[in-house]
Amino acid sequence: MQHWLSVHPLISYLIILGCIIYIFNKVFRPQKKLPILKEIAVYLFMALGSAVLLLLQIDKLPIIQCMAVAIAMMMLLRIRQFKDRRKRTARTPKDMGS
């Protein structure tokens, strides 16, 4: 897989950029909207950072695989939070008193 990703740099770049954007939006996005110029600047820096990570990916470091693990862990956390929230709302006030 590592060899295939280094042979196809455009696909690797798009995967890295997509992972970075997803991780930013799920973890680091501020609560209120940024002004449009700051938003553009953030995405430009993410695109530049993706290019640097692409160089590391081509140099045989498992960047995409590490991002995939990070995204999988984020999804597991979301599933756990969903289940906990559902369990909390299923309790009745009588159950909470004992």
C-alpha positions in Angstrom: 0.0 0.0 0.0 2.8 2.4 0.9 4.4 1.8 -2.5 1.1 2.5 -4.3 0.6 5.7 -2.4 4.0 7.0 -3.3 3.5 6.1 -7.0 0.2 8.1 -7.0 1.1 11.4 -5.4 -2.0 13.3 -6.4 -4.3 10.7 -4.8 -2.1 10.7 -1.7 -2.2 14.5 -1.5 -6.0 14.5 -1.8 -6.3 11.8 0.9 -4.0 13.7 3.2 -5.8 17.0 2.6 -9.2 15.4 3.2 -8.0 13.8 6.5 -6.5 17.1 7.7 -9.7 19.0 6.9 -11.9 16.4 8.6 -9.7 16.3 11.7 -9.6 20.1 11.9 -13.3 20.5 11.5 -14.1 17.8 14.2 -11.4 18.7 16.7 -10.0 22.2 16.3 -12.9 24.2 14.7 -13.7 27.3 16.9 -17.3 27.5 18.1 -18.1 30.8 16.3 -17.5 31.3 12.5 -14.2 32.8 11.5 -14.1 35.8 9.2 -13.8 34.7 5.5 -10.2 35.8 5.1 -9.1 33.9 8.2 -11.0 30.9 7.0 -9.2 31.1 3.6 -5.9 31.5 5.4 -6.5 28.4 7.5 -7.4 26.3 4.5 -4.4 27.6 2.6 -2.1 26.6 5.5 -3.7 23.2 5.6 -3.0 22.8 1.9 0.6 23.8 2.4 0.9 21.4 5.4 -0.6 18.6 3.3 2.2 19.2 0.7 4.8 18.8 3.4 3.1 15.7 4.7 3.0 14.3 1.2 6.8 14.6 0.9 7.1 12.6 4.1 4.5 10.1 2.8 6.6 9.7 -0.4 9.7 9.3 1.7 8.1 6.1 3.2 6.6 7.5 6.4 3.1 6.1 7.1 1.3 9.5 7.2 -2.0 8.4 5.7 -2.1 5.3 7.8 -1.6 7.3 11.0 -4.3 9.8 10.0 -6.6 6.8 9.3 -6.0 5.5 12.8 -6.7 9.0 14.3 -9.9 9.2 12.4 -10.9 5.7 13.4 -10.3 6.7 17.1 -12.4 9.8 16.7 -15.2 7.7 15.3 -15.0 5.3 18.2 -15.2 8.2 20.6 -18.3 9.6 18.8 -19.9 6.1 19.0 -19.1 5.9 22.7 -20.5 9.4 23.4 -23.6 8.5 21.5 -24.2 5.3 23.5 -23.5 7.1 26.8 -25.9 9.9 25.9 -28.6 7.3 24.9 -28.1 5.4 28.1 -28.3 8.6 30.2 -31.6 9.6 28.5 -33.0 6.1 29.0 -32.7 6.4 32.8 -35.8 7.4 34.7 -35.7 9.8 37.7 -36.6 6.8 39.9 -33.4 5.0 38.8 -31.2 8.0 39.4 -32.4 8.2 43.1 -31.1 4.8 44.1 
